[in-house]
Amino acid sequence: MSSRAAAAALVLALALLAGCAAQPKSTVVLLPDASGRDTAVTVDHAGGQLVLDKPYAAAQLTRDGAQPASANAAQVMARFGDALAARPLPPASFTLYFVEGRDEFTAESKRDFDGVFAEIARRPVPDLVVIGHTDTVGTPAYNDTLSRQRAEVVRNLLVARGIAAERIVVVGRGERELVVVTADNVAEPRNRRVEIQVR
Amino acid sequence: MKPLKPLPVLALLLTVLAAPAWADIGQIKTRKGQVTVERQGQRLPAEVGMTLEAADVLRTGPDSAVGITMRDNSLLSAGPNSILALQRFEFDPTTSQGRFDSQLQRGTLAVVSGRIAKQSPQAMTVRTPAAQLGVRGTEFVVAVDE
């Protein structure tokens, strides 16, 4: 590490721990992504732009500009432990499939559907998003309608099992989010599905 | 009395029709200690389960914290002595397109970005007094010292 980078790291470490400064100061630290997705934050400031694209890459900012820096897990916990502890549970996702041509879940999806209720019980104020998806057979507009209708079928099943309708949002994503990418007008059972997100 | 001009009436009607089915942009999922929501000049006590609206400002007291889930699945949580303004939130759940701008004026904030940032990098920003963050994804923390 160069002496300049070492000095910047020291300044950041002190600022993270002390949390005070002569003038308003902002600190940004990029964290590792829990599921390994690409992750980056751009930082526009008085002197230009920094891009943070490595885990624990950091920027120390004042009104005059920015210093690139790096942090570590212990520093982040010391400064951000309270904010991180208050983070809501991430949404839990359940993907359900129907028996071909019928409004009936496959045997596996019937079991998954039961799991939705266990997830709801884990959360203090659960709300649900029911998202319908289609394959690429038919026009995008037709599939928007169809996917929404499938999601409404699942919403009705949830309501029948005692979930308040006002806690459920129904969405039709049409053919925008294929699990198996196909050409247009390809029947693909794995793309015909309804996702329930419990938040 | 002059007859009503048709244009403002039409504009009003369109505004009503264009309003989203749910005015809420997110929900408070966790709360510790003293947390308030400033809405249209009023300061409301924040409770778990409370729904949030665009332009709400969340404030946490000493030894307090709050966690919210936005409609696009973004997760924001603020530590003690924080001020977080939810300046703008628009989200189309069908296309995943939208816009989410928030501002941390003071304190600490942890963010996991959601569907808006995933669909359109740069459609989600977090401002601080010294910078504007463009969120490509996904997890980061921000502190603003006084």
HADDOCK unambig.tbl for C-alpha pairs under 7 A between the chains (distance, minus, plus):
assign (segid A and resid 19 and name CA) (segid B and resid 145 and name CA) 6.19 0.50 0.50
assign (segid A and resid 20 and name CA) (segid B and resid 145 and name CA) 5.88 0.50 0.50
assign (segid A and resid 24 and name CA) (segid B and resid 144 and name CA) 6.92 0.50 0.50
assign (segid A and resid 24 and name CA) (segid B and resid 145 and name CA) 5.51 0.50 0.50
assign (segid A and resid 24 and name CA) (segid B and resid 146 and name CA) 5.32 0.50 0.50
assign (segid A and resid 25 and name CA) (segid B and resid 144 and name CA) 5.73 0.50 0.50
assign (segid A and resid 25 and name CA) (segid B and resid 145 and name CA) 5.34 0.50 0.50
assign (segid A and resid 26 and name CA) (segid B and resid 128 and name CA) 6.82 0.50 0.50
assign (segid A and resid 26 and name CA) (segid B and resid 130 and name CA) 6.56 0.50 0.50
assign (segid A and resid 26 and name CA) (segid B and resid 142 and name CA) 6.98 0.50 0.50
assign (segid A and resid 26 and name CA) (segid B and resid 143 and name CA) 5.40 0.50 0.50
assign (segid A and resid 26 and name CA) (segid B and resid 144 and name CA) 4.41 0.50 0.50
assign (segid A and resid 26 and name CA) (segid B and resid 145 and name CA) 6.36 0.50 0.50
assign (segid A and resid 27 and name CA) (segid B and resid 142 and name CA) 5.54 0.50 0.50
assign (segid A and resid 27 and name CA) (segid B and resid 143 and name CA) 5.02 0.50 0.50
assign (segid A and resid 27 and name CA) (segid B and resid 144 and name CA) 6.58 0.50 0.50
assign (segid A and resid 28 and name CA) (segid B and resid 141 and name CA) 5.78 0.50 0.50
assign (segid A and resid 28 and name CA) (segid B and resid 142 and name CA) 4.53 0.50 0.50
assign (segid A and resid 28 and name CA) (segid B and resid 143 and name CA) 6.58 0.50 0.50
assign (segid A and resid 29 and name CA) (segid B and resid 140 and name CA) 5.65 0.50 0.50
assign (segid A and resid 29 and name CA) (segid B and resid 141 and name CA) 5.35 0.50 0.50
assign (segid A and resid 29 and name CA) (segid B and resid 142 and name CA) 6.56 0.50 0.50
assign (segid A and resid 30 and name CA) (segid B and resid 139 and name CA) 6.38 0.50 0.50
assign (segid A and resid 30 and name CA) (segid B and resid 140 and name CA) 4.35 0.50 0.50
assign (segid A and resid 30 and name CA) (segid B and resid 141 and name CA) 6.56 0.50 0.50
assign (segid A and resid 31 and name CA) (segid B and resid 139 and name CA) 5.30 0.50 0.50
assign (segid A and resid 31 and name CA) (segid B and resid 140 and name CA) 4.93 0.50 0.50
assign (segid A and resid 32 and name CA) (segid B and resid 139 and name CA) 6.81 0.50 0.50
assign (segid A and resid 33 and name CA) (segid B and resid 138 and name CA) 6.36 0.50 0.50
assign (segid A and resid 33 and name CA) (segid B and resid 139 and name CA) 5.93 0.50 0.50
assign (segid A and resid 38 and name CA) (segid B and resid 137 and name CA) 6.89 0.50 0.50
assign (segid A and resid 39 and name CA) (segid B and resid 136 and name CA) 6.30 0.50 0.50
assign (segid A and resid 39 and name CA) (segid B and resid 137 and name CA) 4.52 0.50 0.50
assign (segid A and resid 39 and name CA) (segid B and resid 138 and name CA) 5.26 0.50 0.50
assign (segid A and resid 40 and name CA) (segid B and resid 135 and name CA) 6.78 0.50 0.50
assign (segid A and resid 40 and name CA) (segid B and resid 136 and name CA) 5.31 0.50 0.50
assign (segid A and resid 40 and name CA) (segid B and resid 137 and name CA) 5.46 0.50 0.50
assign (segid A and resid 40 and name CA) (segid B and resid 138 and name CA) 6.97 0.50 0.50
assign (segid A and resid 41 and name CA) (segid B and resid 133 and name CA) 6.35 0.50 0.50
assign (segid A and resid 41 and name CA) (segid B and resid 134 and name CA) 5.59 0.50 0.50
assign (segid A and resid 41 and name CA) (segid B and resid 135 and name CA) 4.88 0.50 0.50
assign (segid A and resid 41 and name CA) (segid B and resid 136 and name CA) 5.70 0.50 0.50
assign (segid A and resid 41 and name CA) (segid B and resid 137 and name CA) 6.71 0.50 0.50
assign (segid A and resid 42 and name CA) (segid B and resid 133 and name CA) 5.44 0.50 0.50
assign (segid A and resid 42 and name CA) (segid B and resid 134 and name CA) 4.84 0.50 0.50
assign (segid A and resid 42 and name CA) (segid B and resid 135 and name CA) 6.61 0.50 0.50
assign (segid A and resid 43 and name CA) (segid B and resid 131 and name CA) 6.43 0.50 0.50
assign (segid A and resid 43 and name CA) (segid B and resid 132 and name CA) 5.83 0.50 0.50
assign (segid A and resid 43 and name CA) (segid B and resid 133 and name CA) 4.62 0.50 0.50
assign (segid A and resid 43 and name CA) (segid B and resid 134 and name CA) 6.45 0.50 0.50
assign (segid A and resid 44 and name CA) (segid B and resid 131 and name CA) 5.48 0.50 0.50
assign (segid A and resid 44 and name CA) (segid B and resid 132 and name CA) 5.12 0.50 0.50
assign (segid A and resid 44 and name CA) (segid B and resid 133 and name CA) 6.25 0.50 0.50
assign (segid A and resid 45 and name CA) (segid B and resid 130 and name CA) 6.36 0.50 0.50
assign (segid A and resid 45 and name CA) (segid B and resid 131 and name CA) 4.58 0.50 0.50
assign (segid A and resid 45 and name CA) (segid B and resid 132 and name CA) 6.63 0.50 0.50
assign (segid A and resid 61 and name CA) (segid B and resid 130 and name CA) 6.17 0.50 0.50
assign (segid A and resid 62 and name CA) (segid B and resid 130 and name CA) 5.43 0.50 0.50
assign (segid A and resid 63 and name CA) (segid B and resid 130 and name CA) 4.80 0.50 0.50
assign (segid A and resid 80 and name CA) (segid B and resid 108 and name CA) 6.46 0.50 0.50
assign (segid A and resid 82 and name CA) (segid B and resid 65 and name CA) 6.75 0.50 0.50
assign (segid A and resid 82 and name CA) (segid B and resid 79 and name CA) 5.04 0.50 0.50
assign (segid A and resid 83 and name CA) (segid B and resid 65 and name CA) 6.44 0.50 0.50
assign (segid A and resid 83 and name CA) (segid B and resid 77 and name CA) 5.34 0.50 0.50
assign (segid A and resid 83 and name CA) (segid B and resid 78 and name CA) 4.70 0.50 0.50
assign (segid A and resid 83 and name CA) (segid B and resid 79 and name CA) 4.01 0.50 0.50
assign (segid A and resid 83 and name CA) (segid B and resid 108 and name CA) 6.43 0.50 0.50
assign (segid A and resid 83 and name CA) (segid B and resid 109 and name CA) 5.87 0.50 0.50
assign (segid A and resid 83 and name CA) (segid B and resid 110 and name CA) 5.81 0.50 0.50
assign (segid A and resid 84 and name CA) (segid B and resid 77 and name CA) 6.72 0.50 0.50
assign (segid A and resid 84 and name CA) (segid B and resid 110 and name CA) 5.96 0.50 0.50
assign (segid A and resid 86 and name CA) (segid B and resid 30 and name CA) 6.09 0.50 0.50
assign (segid A and resid 86 and name CA) (segid B and resid 65 and name CA) 6.08 0.50 0.50
assign (segid A and resid 86 and name CA) (segid B and resid 66 and name CA) 5.74 0.50 0.50
assign (segid A and resid 86 and name CA) (segid B and resid 67 and name CA) 5.12 0.50 0.50
assign (segid A and resid 86 and name CA) (segid B and resid 77 and name CA) 5.68 0.50 0.50
assign (segid A and resid 87 and name CA) (segid B and resid 67 and name CA) 5.05 0.50 0.50
assign (segid A and resid 87 and name CA) (segid B and resid 75 and name CA) 6.81 0.50 0.50
assign (segid A and resid 87 and name CA) (segid B and resid 76 and name CA) 6.66 0.50 0.50
assign (segid A and resid 87 and name CA) (segid B and resid 77 and name CA) 5.09 0.50 0.50
assign (segid A and resid 88 and name CA) (segid B and resid 29 and name CA) 5.83 0.50 0.50
assign (segid A and resid 88 and name CA) (segid B and resid 30 and name CA) 6.25 0.50 0.50
assign (segid A and resid 88 and name CA) (segid B and resid 67 and name CA) 5.53 0.50 0.50
assign (segid A and resid 88 and name CA) (segid B and resid 68 and name CA) 6.39 0.50 0.50
assign (segid A and resid 88 and name CA) (segid B and resid 69 and name CA) 6.69 0.50 0.50
assign (segid A and resid 88 and name CA) (segid B and resid 75 and name CA) 6.68 0.50 0.50
assign (segid A and resid 91 and name CA) (segid B and resid 73 and name CA) 6.99 0.50 0.50
assign (segid A and resid 125 and name CA) (segid B and resid 29 and name CA) 6.63 0.50 0.50
assign (segid A and resid 125 and name CA) (segid B and resid 49 and name CA) 5.48 0.50 0.50
assign (segid A and resid 171 and name CA) (segid B and resid 93 and name CA) 6.40 0.50 0.50
assign (segid A and resid 171 and name CA) (segid B and resid 94 and name CA) 6.11 0.50 0.50
assign (segid A and resid 172 and name CA) (segid B and resid 94 and name CA) 5.84 0.50 0.50
assign (segid A and resid 173 and name CA) (segid B and resid 94 and name CA) 4.82 0.50 0.50
assign (segid A and resid 173 and name CA) (segid B and resid 95 and name CA) 6.81 0.50 0.50
